[in-house]
Amino acid sequence: MKRTLMASLVAWKNKSDRMPLLLYGARQVGKTWLIKEFGTKYFEDTLYINFEIDT
Protein backbone atom coordinates (compact mmCIF):
# COMPACT_ATOMS: atom_id res chain seq x y z
CA MET A 1 0.00 0.00 0.00
CA LYS A 2 2.74 2.47 0.94
CA ARG A 3 4.58 1.83 -2.33
CA THR A 4 1.40 2.36 -4.32
CA LEU A 5 0.71 5.67 -2.60
CA MET A 6 4.33 6.78 -2.96
CA ALA A 7 4.20 5.92 -6.67
CA SER A 8 1.08 8.09 -7.01
CA LEU A 9 2.87 10.98 -5.34
CA VAL A 10 5.90 10.56 -7.60
CA ALA A 11 3.58 10.61 -10.64
CA TRP A 12 2.06 13.86 -9.32
CA LYS A 13 5.57 15.31 -8.84
CA ASN A 14 6.58 14.46 -12.41
CA LYS A 15 3.57 16.15 -14.03
CA SER A 16 4.50 19.42 -15.70
CA ASP A 17 1.11 21.00 -14.92
CA ARG A 18 0.72 19.80 -11.32
CA MET A 19 -1.47 21.67 -8.87
CA PRO A 20 -0.76 22.11 -5.13
CA LEU A 21 -1.03 18.87 -3.21
CA LEU A 22 -3.71 18.50 -0.54
CA LEU A 23 -3.77 15.24 1.36
CA TYR A 24 -6.81 14.28 3.42
CA GLY A 25 -8.41 11.13 4.79
CA ALA A 26 -9.23 9.18 7.93
CA ARG A 27 -7.30 9.71 11.14
CA GLN A 28 -4.17 7.72 11.97
CA VAL A 29 -3.68 5.98 8.63
CA GLY A 30 -0.20 7.34 7.86
CA LYS A 31 -0.89 10.55 5.92
CA THR A 32 1.65 12.62 7.85
CA TRP A 33 4.32 9.94 7.64
CA LEU A 34 3.71 9.46 3.91
CA ILE A 35 3.90 13.13 2.99
CA LYS A 36 6.95 13.83 5.16
CA GLU A 37 8.74 10.78 3.76
CA PHE A 38 7.87 11.84 0.21
CA GLY A 39 9.01 15.41 0.84
CA THR A 40 12.39 14.48 2.28
CA LYS A 41 13.03 11.86 -0.39
CA TYR A 42 12.04 13.80 -3.51
CA PHE A 43 12.40 17.51 -2.68
CA GLU A 44 15.18 19.69 -1.33
CA ASP A 45 12.76 21.99 0.55
CA THR A 46 9.27 21.27 1.85
CA LEU A 47 6.50 23.12 3.67
CA TYR A 48 4.18 21.19 5.98
CA ILE A 49 0.98 22.91 7.15
CA ASN A 50 -1.33 21.20 9.64
CA PHE A 51 -4.79 22.79 9.72
CA GLU A 52 -5.85 20.72 12.74
CA ILE A 53 -3.55 22.25 15.37
CA ASP A 54 -4.36 25.64 16.93
CA THR A 55 -1.30 27.71 17.84
ROKEZA-401558 format. One record per residue (C-alpha): residue in three letters; residue number from 0; x, y, z. Coordinates in pm, whole numbers, plus 50000, padded with zeros to 5 digits. Layout:
% residues N
[ALA, NUM, [X, Y, Z]]
...
//
This chain:
% residues 55
[MET, 0, [50000, 50000, 50000]]
[LYS, 1, [50274, 50247, 50094]]
[ARG, 2, [50458, 50183, 49767]]
[THR, 3, [50140, 50236, 49568]]
[LEU, 4, [50071, 50567, 49740]]
[MET, 5, [50433, 50678, 49704]]
[ALA, 6, [50420, 50592, 49333]]
[SER, 7, [50108, 50809, 49299]]
[LEU, 8, [50287, 51098, 49466]]
[VAL, 9, [50590, 51056, 49240]]
[ALA, 10, [50358, 51061, 48936]]
[TRP, 11, [50206, 51386, 49068]]
[LYS, 12, [50557, 51531, 49116]]
[ASN, 13, [50658, 51446, 48759]]
[LYS, 14, [50357, 51615, 48597]]
[SER, 15, [50450, 51942, 48430]]
[ASP, 16, [50111, 52100, 48508]]
[ARG, 17, [50072, 51980, 48868]]
[MET, 18, [49853, 52167, 49113]]
[PRO, 19, [49924, 52211, 49487]]
[LEU, 20, [49897, 51887, 49679]]
[LEU, 21, [49629, 51850, 49946]]
[LEU, 22, [49623, 51524, 50136]]
[TYR, 23, [49319, 51428, 50342]]
[GLY, 24, [49159, 51113, 50479]]
[ALA, 25, [49077, 50918, 50793]]
[ARG, 26, [49270, 50971, 51114]]
[GLN, 27, [49583, 50772, 51197]]
[VAL, 28, [49632, 50598, 50863]]
[GLY, 29, [49980, 50734, 50786]]
[LYS, 30, [49911, 51055, 50592]]
[THR, 31, [50165, 51262, 50785]]
[TRP, 32, [50432, 50994, 50764]]
[LEU, 33, [50371, 50946, 50391]]
[ILE, 34, [50390, 51313, 50299]]
[LYS, 35, [50695, 51383, 50516]]
[GLU, 36, [50874, 51078, 50376]]
[PHE, 37, [50787, 51184, 50021]]
[GLY, 38, [50901, 51541, 50084]]
[THR, 39, [51239, 51448, 50228]]
[LYS, 40, [51303, 51186, 49961]]
[TYR, 41, [51204, 51380, 49649]]
[PHE, 42, [51240, 51751, 49732]]
[GLU, 43, [51518, 51969, 49867]]
[ASP, 44, [51276, 52199, 50055]]
[THR, 45, [50927, 52127, 50185]]
[LEU, 46, [50650, 52312, 50367]]
[TYR, 47, [50418, 52119, 50598]]
[ILE, 48, [50098, 52291, 50715]]
[ASN, 49, [49867, 52120, 50964]]
[PHE, 50, [49521, 52279, 50972]]
[GLU, 51, [49415, 52072, 51274]]
[ILE, 52, [49645, 52225, 51537]]
[ASP, 53, [49564, 52564, 51693]]
[THR, 54, [49870, 52771, 51784]]
//
